[in-house]
Structure formats: C-alpha cells, structure tokens
Amino acid sequence: MIYEREKEHEVHIPVLSDDVNLSGNLYIPDNALGLVLFVHGSGSSRFSPRNRFVAQYLNSGGIGTLLFDLLTRSEEAADLISANLRFDIDLLSRRLGAATDWISSQLDLKNLPVGYFGASTGAAAAICASVDRGDVKAIVSRGGRPDMAGLNLERIKTPILLIAGGDDYQVIELNKRAFESIRIPAKKLEIVPGASHLFEEPGALDEVARLAVAWYIQYLH
C-alpha cells in the first residue's frame, strides 16, 4: 500500500502471537528522514496529548510517526480494573515488536529508518523490544521507567536518550541508575529544569520535542 504524504492515516496492526489487531495513526511527511513509533505509558493511548504534541514536532522536522494503542479496547477496559496489563513489559514489548515488523512488511515504509519514543512504562518496552533487533536506530525516553527493562539495560545496542523533568525527583533517580547500567557510549541523560513528570509547564514539552528531534536527526539513518 502507498501512504499519501502529509496526511494522517488510520492503520490496523496485526499481532499474530496474541491474535489481536492494534489501531494506530500514521503520518509520513514528504522526504521523511525516518519513522518513529510511539510507545505510550501506563493508562494512556495513541491519543495522548503529550505524545501527539511531540509527534507533530517530529513531523515538522521531517520525521514520520506512528502512534498506536498497545492494548485493544477490551484489554483497556479490563486494565482499568486490574491495572495489570499496563505493567506487563513483556506484553508491551512484544506488541511493539509486532508493530515494527508490520512497518517492515509495508513496501512504502520498509526502507525508512526506525526509532522508538517511549513514555513511562513505554520506555522499558522500547528498550526490551530493541535488544534483539538490528533495525531500531534510536530511542528516546520521556519521563520514562527504563529501570523496568531490567537486565536488558545492559544488552541495549541502540543509541538512547533519557529525558526527565527537573522536579520529577524519583524518576530522575531511577533514570540515573538505569543510565549507569547502559554500557554503550551512545547514551545521554537530559534533565529539563523546572519540569514535572508530565512536562505540563510552559515550554517544557517543547524542550522535550527539541531534544528528541536532535537525537533522531543524529542517529536515525
């Protein structure tokens, strides 16, 4: 299928191992430098206003984006009660891997370098999904929980940028510990001064987006 440029497309991504289809929104700018898959955090979805803001910033910088739901509607409903699936990193990373495989199966998309953008638990899923793949070129974590990737932190080979809010003290400490466990030299930890966990302060999310675009431009090739 050929995806018209400069237009948002609703797509459906099959996850054969789980017998589900995941809904997503795909946007490819003209002469795209690459394609970034957004991995939303716990209790969120492809409609996360913060992720959509960053995605639009990336689109303006010539980078395509895919925002997709990690859970089906019925799973989301069950998770509202149990809150179990949102912390199932194995499940989330498996579905991210399936979405990446779907990209590589699309003739119009398969030649685009792929990156991940993870928030909260999505950052751990991004790390875990990347370790056994050779096609993920860059990872950015926003207010993420990379510590939940466990021993996969030591296995990561993909250049990774960790971003935390300056007032998000617990997440800063978790990111610092995770950063020390990452063995590759292509790693960076950025603290956005005055920002809370959700980066709701004026200019905070703009800084996240700016840092992300710079990281992808450097490594997404």
Residue pairs with C-beta under 8 A, 6 or more apart in sequence:
1 106
1 107
1 108
2 107
2 108
3 9
3 26
3 28
3 106
3 108
3 109
5 28
5 29
5 30
5 32
6 28
6 29
6 30
7 27
8 25
8 26
8 27
9 25
9 26
9 27
10 23
10 24
10 25
10 26
11 23
11 24
11 25
11 26
11 66
11 68
12 21
12 22
12 23
12 24
13 21
13 22
13 23
13 24
13 68
13 98
13 99
13 102
14 20
14 21
14 98
14 102
15 21
15 22
15 94
15 95
15 98
16 98
17 94
17 98
18 91
18 94
18 95
18 98
20 72
20 75
21 72
22 68
22 69
22 70
22 71
22 72
22 95
22 98
22 99
23 46
23 68
23 69
24 46
24 66
24 67
24 68
24 69
24 99
25 46
25 66
25 67
25 68
26 64
26 65
26 66
27 55
27 59
27 64
27 65
27 66
28 35
28 64
28 109
28 112
29 59
29 60
29 62
29 63
29 64
30 62
31 62
32 62
32 63
32 64
32 112
33 61
33 62
33 63
33 113
33 216
33 217
33 220
33 221
34 63
34 64
34 112
34 113
34 114
34 115
34 137
34 216
34 220
34 221
35 63
35 64
35 65
35 66
35 103
35 109
35 112
35 113
35 114
35 115
36 55
36 58
36 63
36 64
36 65
36 66
36 114
36 115
36 116
36 117
36 216
36 220
37 65
37 66
37 68
37 96
37 99
37 100
37 103
37 114
37 115
37 116
37 117
38 46
38 48
38 51
38 54
38 55
38 65
38 66
38 67
38 68
38 117
38 118
38 119
38 122
39 70
39 92
39 96
39 116
39 117
39 118
39 119
39 122
39 123
39 125
39 126
40 46
40 48
40 51
40 67
40 69
40 70
40 119
40 120
40 122
41 48
41 86
41 118
41 119
41 120
41 121
41 122
41 123
41 143
41 144
42 83
42 86
42 87
42 120
42 121
43 79
43 83
43 86
44 51
44 119
44 120
45 69
45 76
46 67
46 68
46 69
47 67
48 67
48 119
50 119
50 142
50 198
50 199
50 205
51 67
51 117
51 119
52 67
53 205
53 209
54 117
54 142
54 205
54 208
54 209
54 212
55 65
55 67
57 206
57 209
57 210
57 212
57 213
58 64
58 65
58 209
58 212
58 213
58 216
59 65
61 213
61 216
61 217
63 115
63 213
63 216
63 220
64 109
64 112
66 99
66 103
68 99
69 76
70 91
70 92
70 95
70 96
70 122
70 125
71 79
71 85
71 86
75 85
78 85
79 85
79 86
85 91
86 121
87 121
87 148
89 121
89 124
89 125
89 128
89 148
89 149
90 128
92 121
92 122
92 124
92 125
93 124
93 125
93 126
93 128
93 129
94 129
96 116
96 125
96 126
96 129
97 129
97 133
100 114
100 129
100 133
100 135
100 136
103 109
103 110
103 112
103 114
104 110
104 135
113 137
113 220
113 221
114 135
114 136
114 137
115 136
115 137
115 138
115 139
115 140
115 216
115 219
115 220
116 126
116 129
116 130
116 136
116 138
116 139
116 140
116 158
117 126
117 139
117 140
117 142
117 212
118 124
118 125
118 126
118 127
118 139
118 140
118 141
118 142
118 144
119 141
119 142
119 143
119 144
120 143
120 144
120 145
121 144
121 145
121 148
122 144
123 139
123 141
123 142
123 144
123 145
123 146
123 148
123 149
123 162
124 144
124 145
124 146
124 147
124 148
124 149
126 139
126 141
127 139
127 146
127 149
127 152
127 153
127 156
127 160
128 149
128 152
129 136
130 136
130 139
130 156
130 157
130 158
131 152
131 155
131 156
131 157
136 158
137 158
137 159
137 219
137 220
137 221
138 158
138 159
138 160
138 161
138 215
138 216
138 218
138 219
138 220
139 156
139 158
139 159
139 160
139 161
140 160
140 161
140 163
140 211
140 212
140 215
140 216
141 160
141 161
141 162
141 163
141 175
142 163
142 199
142 208
142 212
143 163
143 164
143 165
143 168
143 171
143 197
143 198
143 199
144 162
144 163
144 164
144 171
144 175
145 171
145 174
146 153
146 160
146 162
146 174
146 175
146 178
146 179
147 153
147 174
147 175
147 177
147 178
149 156
149 178
153 178
153 181
153 182
154 181
154 182
154 183
156 182
156 183
156 184
157 184
158 184
159 184
159 186
159 187
159 215
159 218
159 219
160 182
160 184
160 186
160 187
160 188
161 187
161 188
161 189
161 190
161 211
161 212
161 215
162 175
162 178
162 179
162 187
162 188
162 189
162 190
163 190
163 191
163 192
163 208
163 211
163 212
164 171
164 172
164 175
164 189
164 190
164 191
164 192
165 171
165 172
165 191
165 192
165 194
165 195
165 196
165 197
165 198
165 199
165 204
166 172
166 191
166 192
166 193
166 194
166 195
167 194
167 195
167 196
168 195
168 196
168 197
171 197
172 191
175 189
176 189
179 187
179 189
186 219
188 215
190 211
192 199
192 204
192 207
192 208
194 201
194 204
195 201
195 204
195 207
196 204
199 205
199 208
